[in-house]
Structure formats: C-alpha cells, structure tokens
C-alpha cells in the first residue's frame, strides 16, 4: 500500500482552525490600533500633517496583506490547500477591512 504525500483533511482543518484564531486576534489588534490612533487624532486640531490613523491603517494593511501572501502562499506551496486558502481569504479580508477604515476618515 502506498502512503499519500498530502496531509489528511482532518489535520488541515485542525491547522486551519488554529490559524483562524490567531488571524482574528491579529485583525482585532489592527482594528483596535487604527481606532486608538483615530481617537488620538481627534484631540489634535492642526490638520496639516497626515493623520496617525491613516499611517496605522496603512501599516496594518501591509502587515495583514503580507501575512496573507507569505503564510497562504507558503501553505499552498507545501500542498496544505485548506489552511492556505483560509489564510489568503481571512488575512486578505482583514487587510481590506483595515484599509477601508482609513478611507472612512
């Protein structure tokens, strides 16, 4: 009997769930950081310099987008299809969410 080279579906789902918890914590932290920066900007009235909330949103978007590409692409390259797609969708969606927060300013 030949052993399969790909990991089992159950193992992939377990890894996906573990990574999902980490992803949601990272997205929540990013949204919180952008919100706090926006709150702090509300007390500064000069309006000349770019807001720290837009800088924080830009940095968080790059972090989440880069994480989606690196982890999702890496898992797909290792033939872990389910967790790779979950990473791409969840972290990519988080990057879009955080960037939309900056656009809403």
C-alpha positions in Angstrom: 0.0 0.0 0.0 1.3 3.4 -1.0 1.2 6.3 1.5 -0.3 9.6 0.4 2.0 12.6 0.2 -0.7 15.1 1.2 -1.8 15.7 4.8 -5.2 14.4 5.8 -8.2 16.6 5.6 -8.8 16.4 9.3 -5.3 17.7 10.0 -5.7 20.5 7.5 -9.0 21.6 9.2 -7.3 21.5 12.6 -4.5 23.7 11.4 -7.0 26.0 9.7 -8.9 26.5 12.9 -5.8 27.1 15.0 -4.6 29.7 12.4 -8.0 31.2 12.3 -7.9 32.1 16.0 -4.5 33.7 15.5 -5.7 35.6 12.4 -8.8 37.0 14.1 -6.6 38.2 17.1 -4.2 39.9 14.7 -7.1 41.5 12.8 -8.8 42.7 16.0 -5.5 44.2 17.2 -5.1 46.0 13.9 -8.6 47.5 14.0 -8.1 48.5 17.7 -4.7 50.2 16.8 -6.3 52.2 14.0 -9.2 53.1 16.2 -7.0 54.3 19.0 -4.9 56.3 16.5 -8.1 57.9 15.2 -9.2 58.7 18.7 -5.9 60.3 19.5 -6.1 62.3 16.2 -9.4 63.8 17.3 -7.6 65.7 20.0 -5.1 67.2 17.6 -6.6 70.1 15.6 -3.7 71.2 13.3 -4.8 69.1 10.3 -1.6 69.8 8.4 0.2 66.5 8.8 -1.2 63.2 7.7 -3.1 61.6 10.5 -1.6 58.9 12.5 -4.7 56.8 12.0 -4.1 56.6 8.2 -0.4 55.7 8.9 -1.5 53.0 11.3 -4.1 51.7 8.8 -1.5 51.6 6.1 1.0 49.7 8.2 -1.7 47.2 9.4 -2.9 46.7 5.8 0.7 45.9 4.7 1.2 43.6 7.6 -2.0 41.7 7.0 -1.6 41.6 3.3 2.0 40.4 3.5 1.0 37.8 6.1 -1.7 36.6 3.7 0.7 36.2 0.9 3.5 34.7 2.9 1.6 32.2 5.0 -1.1 31.4 2.5 1.3 31.1 -0.4 3.7 29.0 1.8 1.0 26.6 2.9 -0.2 26.3 -0.7 3.3 25.5 -1.8 3.5 22.8 0.8 0.2 21.4 -0.6 -1.8 22.3 2.5 -4.6 23.6 0.4 -7.3 24.2 3.0 -5.2 26.2 5.5 -3.5 28.1 2.6 -6.8 29.2 1.2 -8.1 30.1 4.7 -5.1 32.3 5.3 -5.4 34.1 2.0 -9.1 34.8 2.4 -9.1 35.7 6.1 -5.9 37.8 6.2 -6.6 39.3 2.8 -10.1 40.3 4.0 -8.6 41.7 7.2 -6.3 43.9 5.1 -9.2 45.2 3.1 -11.2 45.8 6.3 -8.4 47.8 7.8 -7.7 49.8 4.6 -11.4 50.7 4.4 -11.2 52.1 8.0 -8.6 54.6 6.8 -10.7 55.5 3.8 -13.6 56.2 6.1 -11.8 59.0 7.8 
